[in-house]
Structures are given as C-alpha cells and as structure tokens.
Amino acid sequence: MTHYEPRPDRQASVHHLAPVPAHLAEAETKVWRDVVAKYDLDVIGYLLLENGLRMRQIARTAQKIVAAEGMMIVGRGGYPRAHPMVRIENTARQLFRQTLKMLHVQLSFTDDD
C-alpha cells in the first residue's frame, strides 16, 4: 500500500494536476486544495480523498438538519426517538476520518470537525 508523505516544499501551482471535483462545497474545496498542495497523492489517493470529502460534506449537511430540527423526533406510537440524521452524521464523519487515516493525511480543523 502506498504511504503518502507530506511535501512541505511542494509548489502551490500543482493544483492544476488535480482539479477540484465540481460537486464539492466550498469548505471541502478548501480541504482538497490544502491536501493536494501538501501531499503527493496518486490517482487512487485522489479518489479516496474525493470520497472522503463527500462524506464530510454529507456529515455537515446532516449536522445542519439536526440543528434545525432537533436531535429527537416523534416516532411510532408518539414516542421520541433519535433523529435519523444523527446516525448519518456520525457514520459520515467516521468514514471521513478513516479516509484521512488511510491516506496518512493529518489535518487540523477549527470549524466543525
């Protein structure tokens, strides 16, 4: 398995080698650019990164839904139960973190992650 090493001396102009996938939101686009600039990824690495960032985007969307609707919803019989988006958010975040681990990419977030 390929071990991706950070390349602090790498020029920022390499972004043309791996264009940002069009479906990524602004927050994920920033992460994509940071990772591409700092790590020497191959094609598989780019695909993993894209899917991982898609999971991060799903997690952020689920988080917004839970923030708007609350963590609990009324289930069958009128009993409260956890909002399904809570599980989706947790699973998506876990998949994003696993992707970073597979790529040996270390990132620090100051926003929601």
Residue pairs with C-beta under 8 A, 6 or more apart in sequence:
2 42
2 44
2 45
3 104
4 39
4 40
4 41
4 45
4 103
4 104
4 105
5 39
5 40
5 104
6 38
6 39
6 106
7 38
7 39
7 40
8 38
10 37
10 38
10 40
12 37
14 36
14 37
15 33
15 36
15 37
17 36
18 32
18 36
18 41
18 46
20 29
20 32
20 33
21 32
21 50
21 53
23 54
24 32
24 50
24 53
24 54
24 57
25 57
25 60
27 56
27 57
27 60
27 111
28 53
28 54
28 56
28 57
31 53
31 56
31 107
32 49
32 50
32 53
34 107
35 41
35 49
35 103
35 105
35 107
36 46
36 49
39 45
39 103
39 105
41 49
41 103
45 103
48 99
48 102
48 103
49 99
49 103
49 105
51 99
52 95
52 96
52 98
52 99
52 100
52 103
53 96
55 92
55 93
55 95
55 96
55 99
56 92
56 93
56 96
56 113
58 88
58 89
58 92
59 88
59 89
59 90
59 92
59 93
59 96
60 112
62 85
62 86
62 88
62 89
62 92
63 85
63 89
63 112
65 83
65 85
66 83
66 85
66 86
66 89
69 83
69 85
70 83
71 82
71 83
71 86
72 80
72 81
72 82
72 83
73 80
73 81
73 82
73 83
73 84
74 80
74 81
75 81
93 113
96 113
100 106
100 107
